[in-house]
Amino acid sequence: MFKILIPARLNSQRLKRKLLEKVDYKTIIQMTWEACNKTNANEVIVVTDSDEIFELISNLGGHAYKSKKEHNSGTDRIQEYIEELAFSDDELVINVQGDEPLIEVEAVNQLGSFMVDNQFQYGTIAKNFTDDNHLNDANKVKVLVDGNKGLDFYRTNPNSSHHNCKVLHHIGIYAFTAGFLNLFAKIPPTVNEEKLKLEQLRAIENGFPINVLELELKNSWGIDTEEDLKKLRDYLKAK
C-alpha cells in the first residue's frame, strides 16, 4: 500500500549525531527503523548521507540508500531516491523522520489509509496540544486546520482569530505520491520556508493543498534536543 522512506542526516543542528545516540543499547535511528517495520509498509528504506548510518542499517538486515547529493531537507533527500529508482507517479510514500523512535505504528497505517481512501497527493499528521507551554515552544510546530485542510504552519503561537479553525500540534510525518514529490522538489524554497525551516510552507505558498489527519497520539515525540533525549531515556526506564 505504501513505502516508508526515513531520511537520516547525521549532523543535525541542535543535537549533534543524535541519530547515533544510544538509548538502552539501541541507536535512535534503529528504534525508528524497527517501529516502521511494524507498520503495513511493503518496504522501509533509510535514505542517509552517512556511511555509519548506512552500515548500521545494512548490518541489521535493513535496506539503506546513500545519497549522492547534498540536500537541505529530508524531503529532497527522499526525492533523489524515488527519482533514482523511477517510482511510478501514483506510488505512495510516507516520510518518517529518523528521530521519531516512538512513532505509533497505527498512526502511520492510518495516514496511509487516509491518503489512499481520499486519493490525496500530500498529507501529514497533527494532534491536540495537551500542554499550553507547548504553544509557545518554537520547537513544537503548529498547524492551523480547517476540516482536514492545513492552512498555515507556525513556530510561534498563532493566536488564531480564524473562525472554525483549530490550532494543532504538527507531527513531522508526511505522505505524498511520488508524482507530487517530483513536482514539489523542482519548486524553489520560499522565503518563509527558509526562515522558519518548515518545508511544508513551500507547498502552501505555491497553492498545493496539504491534508491533515488529526489523531490522538499518546507518546509520540521527536528527538530534537538533549532534553528530549533525557525524556526518552526516562520514559523507557519507566516502562
C-alpha positions as CSV (number, residue, x, y, z in Angstrom):
1,M,0.0,0.0,0.0
2,F,2.9,2.4,0.8
3,K,6.6,2.5,1.3
4,I,8.3,4.3,4.2
5,L,11.4,6.3,3.5
6,I,13.3,7.5,6.5
7,P,15.6,10.5,5.8
8,A,18.5,10.2,8.1
9,R,21.1,13.1,8.1
10,L,23.9,12.6,10.6
11,N,24.7,16.1,11.6
12,S,21.6,17.8,12.9
13,Q,21.8,21.4,14.1
14,R,20.5,21.2,17.6
15,L,21.8,17.8,18.8
16,K,24.9,16.6,17.0
17,R,25.0,13.0,15.7
18,K,21.6,12.4,17.5
19,L,20.6,9.5,15.3
20,L,23.5,7.5,16.6
21,E,22.8,8.4,20.3
22,K,22.1,5.2,22.2
23,V,19.1,4.5,24.5
24,D,19.1,1.0,26.0
25,Y,21.8,-0.3,23.7
26,K,19.9,0.9,20.5
27,T,20.5,3.9,18.4
28,I,17.7,6.4,17.8
29,I,17.7,5.5,14.1
30,Q,17.5,1.8,14.8
31,M,14.5,2.4,17.1
32,T,12.7,4.4,14.4
33,W,13.5,1.9,11.7
34,E,12.2,-1.0,13.9
35,A,9.0,0.8,14.6
36,C,8.5,1.5,10.9
37,N,9.0,-2.2,10.2
38,K,5.9,-3.0,12.3
39,T,3.6,-0.9,10.1
40,N,1.8,-2.1,7.0
41,A,4.5,-0.6,4.7
42,N,5.6,-3.0,2.0
43,E,9.1,-1.6,2.3
44,V,11.2,0.5,4.7
45,I,14.2,2.3,3.3
46,V,16.6,4.5,5.3
47,V,18.0,7.3,3.0
48,T,21.1,8.8,4.5
49,D,24.2,10.9,3.9
50,S,26.2,8.9,6.4
51,D,28.4,5.8,5.9
52,E,27.9,5.0,9.6
53,I,24.1,5.0,9.4
54,F,24.2,3.2,6.0
55,E,26.3,0.4,7.6
56,L,24.3,0.2,10.8
57,I,21.0,-0.4,9.0
58,S,22.6,-2.7,6.4
59,N,24.2,-4.8,9.2
60,L,20.7,-5.1,10.8
61,G,19.5,-6.6,7.6
62,G,17.7,-3.4,6.6
63,H,17.5,-1.5,3.3
64,A,19.6,1.6,3.3
65,Y,20.5,4.1,0.4
66,K,23.4,6.5,0.5
67,S,22.5,9.9,-1.0
68,K,24.7,11.0,-3.9
69,K,24.0,14.7,-3.5
70,E,23.9,17.3,-0.6
71,H,20.3,18.1,0.5
72,N,18.8,20.8,2.6
73,S,15.7,18.8,3.6
74,G,14.6,15.2,4.2
75,T,12.0,15.6,1.5
76,D,14.7,16.5,-1.1
77,R,16.8,13.5,0.1
78,I,13.8,11.1,-0.4
79,Q,13.1,12.6,-3.8
80,E,16.6,11.7,-5.0
81,Y,15.9,8.1,-4.1
82,I,12.5,7.9,-5.8
83,E,13.9,9.5,-8.9
84,E,16.8,7.1,-9.0
85,L,14.5,4.1,-8.7
86,A,11.9,5.6,-11.1
87,F,8.9,5.2,-8.8
88,S,5.6,5.4,-10.7
89,D,3.7,8.7,-10.1
90,D,0.9,7.1,-8.0
91,E,3.3,5.2,-5.7
92,L,2.5,6.3,-2.1
93,V,5.5,7.2,0.1
94,I,5.4,8.0,3.8
95,N,8.3,10.1,5.2
96,V,9.1,9.3,8.8
97,Q,11.9,11.4,10.2
98,G,14.8,9.4,11.6
99,D,14.4,11.0,15.0
100,E,10.9,9.6,15.7
101,P,11.7,6.5,17.8
102,L,8.3,6.5,19.5
103,I,6.3,6.8,16.3
104,E,3.0,5.0,16.7
105,V,2.6,2.2,14.2
106,E,-1.2,2.7,13.9
107,A,-0.7,6.4,13.2
108,V,1.4,5.6,10.2
109,N,-1.1,3.0,9.0
110,Q,-4.0,5.4,9.4
111,L,-2.1,8.1,7.4
112,G,-1.7,5.5,4.6
113,S,-5.4,4.8,4.6
114,F,-6.3,8.5,4.8
115,M,-4.2,9.1,1.7
116,V,-5.4,6.1,-0.3
117,D,-9.1,6.4,0.6
118,N,-9.2,10.1,-0.4
119,Q,-6.7,9.9,-3.2
120,F,-4.8,12.8,-1.7
121,Q,-1.4,13.7,-3.1
122,Y,0.1,15.3,0.1
123,G,-0.7,14.8,3.7
124,T,0.5,14.9,7.3
125,I,-0.5,14.2,10.9
126,A,-1.3,16.5,13.8
127,K,-2.6,16.1,17.4
128,N,-4.1,18.3,20.1
129,F,-1.8,20.4,22.3
130,T,-2.0,18.9,25.8
131,D,0.2,21.5,27.4
132,D,-0.3,25.3,26.9
133,N,3.5,25.8,27.3
134,H,4.0,23.9,24.1
135,L,2.0,26.6,22.2
136,N,4.9,29.0,23.0
137,D,7.7,26.5,22.3
138,A,9.3,27.2,18.9
139,N,10.4,23.5,18.6
140,K,6.8,22.5,18.6
141,V,5.3,23.3,15.1
142,K,1.7,24.5,15.0
143,V,-0.7,23.9,12.1
144,L,-3.9,25.9,11.5
145,V,-6.5,23.5,10.3
146,D,-9.9,23.9,8.7
147,G,-11.6,20.5,8.5
148,N,-8.7,18.4,7.1
149,K,-7.0,21.2,5.2
150,G,-3.8,22.7,6.6
151,L,-4.0,26.5,6.1
152,D,-0.7,27.6,7.6
153,F,2.2,26.4,9.8
154,Y,3.9,28.3,12.6
155,R,6.6,28.1,15.2
156,T,5.2,30.8,17.4
157,N,1.7,30.7,18.9
158,P,-0.6,31.9,16.0
159,N,-3.4,33.1,18.4
160,S,-5.9,32.1,15.7
161,S,-8.7,34.5,15.0
162,H,-9.9,32.4,12.1
163,H,-13.4,31.1,12.8
164,N,-14.0,27.3,12.8
165,C,-10.2,26.7,12.7
166,K,-8.2,24.7,15.1
167,V,-4.5,25.1,16.1
168,L,-3.0,21.6,16.3
169,H,0.5,20.3,17.1
170,H,2.1,19.2,13.9
171,I,3.9,15.8,13.8
172,G,6.6,15.7,11.2
173,I,5.4,12.7,9.2
174,Y,4.5,13.3,5.6
175,A,2.8,11.2,3.0
176,F,2.9,12.0,-0.7
177,T,2.6,10.4,-4.1
178,A,5.9,10.1,-6.0
179,G,4.5,12.3,-8.7
180,F,3.7,15.1,-6.3
181,L,7.1,14.8,-4.7
182,N,8.9,15.1,-8.0
183,L,7.0,18.2,-8.8
184,F,7.5,19.7,-5.3
185,A,11.3,19.2,-5.4
186,K,11.5,21.3,-8.6
187,I,9.9,24.3,-6.9
188,P,12.5,26.6,-5.3
189,P,12.2,27.0,-1.5
190,T,10.2,30.1,-0.4
191,V,11.5,32.8,1.9
192,N,9.2,31.7,4.8
193,E,10.3,28.1,4.4
194,E,13.9,29.0,4.7
195,K,13.3,31.4,7.6
196,L,11.2,29.0,9.7
197,K,12.8,25.8,8.4
198,L,9.4,24.4,7.5
199,E,9.4,22.9,4.1
200,Q,5.6,22.4,4.0
201,L,5.2,26.2,3.6
202,R,6.7,25.7,0.0
203,A,3.5,23.7,-0.9
204,I,1.1,26.1,0.8
205,E,2.7,29.2,-0.7
206,N,2.6,27.6,-4.1
207,G,-1.1,26.7,-3.9
208,F,-0.8,23.0,-3.2
209,P,-3.2,21.7,-0.5
210,I,-1.8,19.8,2.4
211,N,-4.3,17.4,4.1
212,V,-4.0,17.0,7.8
213,L,-5.1,13.8,9.6
214,E,-5.9,14.6,13.3
215,L,-5.1,11.7,15.6
216,E,-4.9,11.1,19.3
217,L,-1.2,10.3,19.8
218,K,-0.1,9.4,23.3
219,N,3.6,9.3,23.5
220,S,4.9,10.3,20.1
221,W,7.6,13.0,20.2
222,G,10.7,13.7,18.1
223,I,14.2,13.9,19.4
224,D,15.4,17.5,18.8
225,T,17.3,18.4,21.9
226,E,19.3,17.0,24.8
227,E,16.1,17.3,26.9
228,D,14.1,15.2,24.5
229,L,16.8,12.5,24.7
230,K,16.7,12.5,28.5
231,K,12.9,12.4,28.4
232,L,13.1,9.3,26.1
233,R,15.6,7.6,28.4
234,D,13.4,8.3,31.5
235,Y,10.2,7.1,29.6
236,L,11.8,3.8,28.5
237,K,13.2,3.2,32.0
238,A,9.7,3.7,33.5
239,K,8.2,1.2,31.1
